[in-house]
Amino acid sequence: MRCCPSSSRHPKRFTEVNDHRDLISVVTAYGERSHSTPRAIKAYDIANKPCSEITSADVIAFANQLVTRVTPQTVGNYLSHLAAVFAIAKPTWSYPLDQMAMKDAFVVAKRLGISSKSRERDRRPTLEELDKIMGYFGERLSRRPSSIPMQKIIGFAMLSTRRLEEITRITWKDLDLEGGRVLVRDMKSPGEKIGNDAWCDLTPEAVQIIVSMPKIAEEVFPYSGDTIGTNFTRACQFLDIRDLHLHDLRHDGVSRLFEIGRNIPQVAAVSGHRSWSSLKRYTHLRQTGDKYAGWKWFPVLTGSTNFEPTSSKLSSPDDLTAVG
């Protein structure tokens, strides 16, 4: 990036931070599924203020404007995005954004009820729902062999407990199959993400799915995360499966580990939770056995994939067409 001019005649404005190309890549690395947050911020007064003049009061005013249109949970998401921007803008690009002002605004917004954390979901797919989803994508793969192998991705998401953004970043070099583990790069964690690489254990079933994948690219699953998410959402809509998100598969996978008798340290080694307190929500689960024991889709998940490879990280046109 070109060095920023020191002249006060051209103060850097907040919109420039959101427009910066390097920032967009950082936003993507932070797990944003789209660039809708920076686009939306531009519509508010704070976007036109010089970075050096933005105070916690400005951020609170922005939050107050937001909460008239969206829920406090969504306001919290917007502020979390801004916090990531404030954290890196000054040390990375010398943009004079005050990180402490952002932290103060976070505290005030929470105390005033303007923002709040998203409620934890406890939705898990039923075997019947998964049977419909797997059948749907199996039928599509048989008609369009070049389409994304959604069955394997869905199975891996559930059995590995990995997030979608983590799945699409896994490379063959990140695998230690003999040790049954994977290096998860930029793993989501409170307060940090970029460079937060961690080794996580793989379940035997997840290892089998990886081994079954053809080496057609540097990544094990060389597909667009946005397209995968859209495919899953549209399939659920078509099949009339309500309120099921792709991320719910991670919750189901973690729950399964407890149900088959794993303890908190063993589960954390797979899921990547650094704080065992994050897993307290699962302590009500008892060892009830594996609901996926003898699951009829395992041979499909671990079998060789018969399809023509799509371009690395690109979306096949077939995968973007409407379901129906």
C-alpha positions in Angstrom: 0.0 0.0 0.0 1.2 3.5 -0.7 2.3 5.5 2.3 -0.3 7.8 3.7 0.2 11.5 3.2 1.1 13.4 6.3 -0.7 16.6 5.3 -3.6 17.6 7.4 -5.3 18.9 4.3 -6.4 15.4 3.4 -7.4 13.7 6.6 -8.2 10.0 6.2 -11.9 9.3 6.5 -13.5 6.3 7.9 -14.9 5.2 4.5 -11.3 4.9 3.2 -10.6 2.2 5.8 -13.6 0.2 4.7 -12.7 0.7 1.1 -9.1 -0.4 1.5 -8.5 -3.6 -0.4 -6.3 -5.1 2.3 -9.0 -4.5 4.9 -11.5 -6.5 2.8 -9.1 -9.5 3.0 -8.8 -9.0 6.7 -12.6 -8.9 7.1 -12.8 -12.1 5.1 -10.2 -13.7 7.4 -12.2 -12.6 10.4 -15.0 -14.9 9.1 -17.4 -12.4 7.6 -19.5 -14.2 5.1 -20.0 -11.1 3.0 -18.9 -7.5 2.7 -22.4 -6.2 3.7 -21.2 -4.7 7.0 -18.7 -2.2 5.5 -21.2 -1.3 2.7 -23.9 -0.6 5.3 -21.6 1.5 7.5 -21.1 3.9 4.6 -24.7 5.0 4.9 -24.2 6.5 8.4 -22.8 9.7 9.6 -19.7 8.1 11.1 -18.5 7.1 7.7 -17.7 10.7 6.7 -15.8 11.7 9.8 -12.0 11.9 9.8 -10.6 8.9 11.6 -8.7 11.1 14.0 -12.0 12.7 15.2 -14.0 9.6 15.8 -14.8 9.2 19.5 -16.7 6.7 21.6 -19.7 9.0 21.4 -19.7 8.8 17.6 -19.7 5.0 17.8 -22.6 5.1 20.3 -24.5 7.4 18.0 -23.9 5.0 15.1 -25.2 2.1 17.3 -28.3 4.2 18.3 -29.0 4.7 14.6 -28.6 1.0 13.9 -30.8 -0.2 16.7 -33.8 1.6 15.2 -33.6 -0.8 12.2 -32.1 -4.0 13.5 -31.9 -6.1 16.6 -29.4 -5.5 19.4 -27.7 -8.8 18.4 -27.2 -7.4 14.9 -25.8 -4.2 16.3 -23.4 -6.3 18.3 -22.2 -7.9 15.1 -21.7 -4.6 13.4 -19.7 -3.3 16.4 -17.6 -6.5 16.5 -16.7 -5.8 12.8 -15.7 -2.2 13.7 -13.7 -3.4 16.6 -11.6 -5.6 14.2 -11.1 -2.6 12.0 -10.0 -0.3 14.9 -7.6 -3.0 16.2 -5.6 -3.2 13.0 -6.0 0.2 11.3 -3.4 2.2 13.2 -0.6 -0.4 13.5 -1.1 -1.7 10.0 -1.9 1.3 7.9 -1.3 4.3 10.3 -4.9 5.3 10.2 -5.5 7.2 13.4 -8.4 5.2 14.8 -8.6 5.1 18.6 -9.0 1.5 19.7 -9.8 2.6 23.3 -12.7 4.7 22.0 -14.1 1.5 20.4 -13.7 -0.5 23.5 -15.4 2.2 25.6 -18.3 2.3 23.1 -18.7 -1.5 23.3 -19.1 -1.3 27.1 -21.6 1.6 26.9 -23.7 0.0 24.2 -24.0 -3.2 26.1 -24.9 -1.4 29.4 -27.6 0.6 27.5 -29.0 -2.5 25.9 -28.2 -1.1 22.4 -26.1 -4.2 21.6 -26.0 -7.8 22.9 -24.4 -11.1 22.0 -26.2 -13.4 19.6 -28.1 -16.1 21.5 -26.5 -19.6 21.4 -28.3 -21.9 19.0 -29.1 -25.4 20.1 -30.6 -26.6 16.8 -29.4 -30.1 15.6 -30.3 -31.9 12.4 -32.4 -35.0 12.8 -31.4 -38.2 11.0 -34.5 -37.8 8.8 -33.5 -34.2 7.8 -30.0 -35.3 7.0 -31.3 -38.2 5.0 -33.3 -35.7 2.9 -30.4 -33.4 2.5 -27.9 -36.1 1.6 -30.3 -37.6 -0.8 -30.9 -34.3 -2.5 -27.2 -33.6 -3.0 -26.5 -37.2 -4.1 -29.2 -36.9 -6.8 -27.7 -33.6 -7.9 -24.2 -35.0 -8.0 -25.4 -37.9 -10.2 -26.9 -35.4 -12.7 -24.1 -32.9 -12.6 -20.8 -34.7 -11.7 -19.0 -31.3 -11.8 -21.0 -29.9 -8.9 -19.5 -29.4 -5.4 -19.5 -32.7 -3.4 -21.8 -31.3 -0.8 -22.4 -34.7 0.9 -18.7 -35.0 1.8 -18.5 -31.4 3.0 -21.6 -31.7 5.1 -20.4 -34.9 6.6 -16.9 -33.5 7.3 -18.4 -30.3 8.9 -20.4 -32.5 11.3 -17.8 -35.2 12.1 -14.8 -32.8 12.3 -16.7 -30.0 14.1 -14.9 -27.5 11.9 -16.4 -24.2 10.8 -17.0 -23.7 7.0 -14.4 -21.0 6.7 -11.8 -23.4 8.3 -12.8 -26.3 6.1 -12.2 -24.4 2.8 -8.8 -23.3 4.1 -7.4 -26.8 4.9 -4.6 -27.7 2.6 -3.0 -31.1 2.1 0.1 -29.8 3.8 -1.9 -29.0 6.9 -2.7 -32.6 7.5 -1.1 -35.1 9.8 -3.1 -38.1 8.9 -0.9 -40.6 10.9 -1.4 -38.5 14.0 -5.1 -37.9 13.2 -4.9 -34.1 13.3 -5.2 -31.0 11.2 -3.6 -27.6 11.4 -6.5 -25.1 11.5 -5.3 -21.8 10.3 -6.7 -18.5 11.6 -9.0 -20.3 13.9 -11.8 -18.1 15.3 -11.0 -17.2 18.9 -12.2 -14.3 21.1 -9.8 -11.4 20.7 -7.6 -12.9 18.0 -7.9 -14.7 14.7 -5.3 -13.8 12.1 -2.3 -16.0 12.7 -4.1 -18.0 15.3 -3.1 -21.4 13.9 -3.9 -24.5 16.1 -3.6 -28.2 15.7 -6.9 -30.0 16.3 -7.6 -33.7 16.5 -9.6 -35.4 13.7 -12.2 -38.0 14.4 -11.6 -41.3 12.6 -14.6 -40.7 10.4 -13.3 -37.2 9.4 -9.9 -38.7 8.5 -11.7 -41.2 6.2 -13.6 -38.4 4.4 -10.3 -36.6 3.8 -8.6 -39.7 2.5 -11.4 -40.2 0.0 -11.0 -36.7 -1.5 -9.1 -36.5 -4.8 -6.0 -34.2 -4.8 -7.1 -31.8 -7.4 -5.8 -28.6 -5.7 -3.7 -27.3 -2.8 -6.8 -27.3 -0.7 -8.6 -30.5 0.4 -12.0 -28.8 -0.3 -11.2 -26.2 -3.0 -14.6 -24.6 -3.2 -16.1 -21.3 -2.4 -17.5 -21.1 1.1 -20.2 -18.7 0.0 -21.4 -21.1 -2.6 -21.4 -24.0 -0.2 -23.5 -22.0 2.3 -25.9 -20.9 -0.4 -26.3 -24.5 -1.6 -27.1 -25.7 1.9 -29.6 -22.9 2.5 -31.4 -23.4 -0.8 -31.6 -27.2 -0.3 -33.2 -26.7 3.1 -35.7 -24.3 1.6 -36.5 -26.7 -1.2 -36.9 -29.6 1.3 -38.9 -27.5 3.7 -36.4 -28.0 6.5 -36.8 -25.0 8.7 -34.3 -23.1 10.9 -31.3 -25.3 10.1 -28.0 -23.5 9.4 -24.8 -25.1 8.1 -23.0 -23.9 11.3 -25.5 -26.1 13.3 -23.5 -29.1 12.1 -20.6 -28.0 14.3 -22.9 -28.0 17.3 -24.2 -31.4 16.4 -20.7 -32.7 16.0 -19.6 -31.4 19.4 -22.8 -32.8 21.0 -22.1 -36.2 19.4 -18.6 -36.4 20.9 -20.1 -36.0 24.4 -22.8 -38.5 23.7 -20.2 -41.2 22.7 -18.4 -40.7 26.0 -15.7 -38.1 25.3 -14.7 -35.8 28.2 -14.2 -32.0 28.0 -10.4 -32.1 27.2 -11.0 -34.7 24.5 -13.8 -32.7 22.9 -11.8 -29.5 23.1 -8.9 -31.2 21.3 -11.2 -31.8 18.4 -13.4 -28.7 18.4 -10.5 -26.3 19.2 -12.2 -24.6 22.2 -9.5 -23.0 24.2 -11.6 -22.3 27.2 -13.3 -25.3 28.6 -16.0 -23.0 30.0 -17.2 -22.6 26.5 -18.2 -26.2 26.5 -20.3 -26.0 29.7 -23.4 -25.7 27.6 -22.9 -29.3 26.7 -22.6 -30.7 30.2 -26.2 -31.7 30.3 -25.5 -34.3 27.7 -25.1 -37.8 28.8 -23.3 -40.8 27.2 -26.2 -42.2 25.1 -24.3 -43.7 22.3 -23.6 -42.7 18.7 -26.7 -41.7 16.8 -24.7 -42.1 13.6 -23.7 -45.7 14.4 -24.3 -47.7 11.2 -25.4 -44.6 9.4 -26.2 -45.5 5.8 -24.4 -42.5 4.4 -20.9 -43.4 5.7 -20.0 -45.4 2.6 -20.9 -42.4 0.5 -18.9 -40.0 2.6 -15.8 -42.2 2.7 -16.0 -43.6 -0.8 -14.1 -42.3 -3.8 -15.7 -39.2 -5.5 -16.6 -39.7 -9.1 -16.8 -36.2 -10.5 -14.9 -33.8 -12.7 -13.0 -31.2 -10.7 -14.1 -27.6 -10.7 -11.6 -24.8 -10.8 -9.9 -24.2 -7.4 -11.9 -21.8 -5.2 -14.3 -21.0 -8.0 -18.0 -21.6 -8.1 -19.5 -23.9 -10.6 -22.4 -22.2 -12.4 -24.5 -25.3 -11.6 -23.9 -24.6 -7.9 -25.4 -21.1 -8.1 -28.6 -22.0 -9.9 -31.8 -21.8 -8.0 -33.1 -25.0 -6.4 -36.1 -26.4 -8.0 
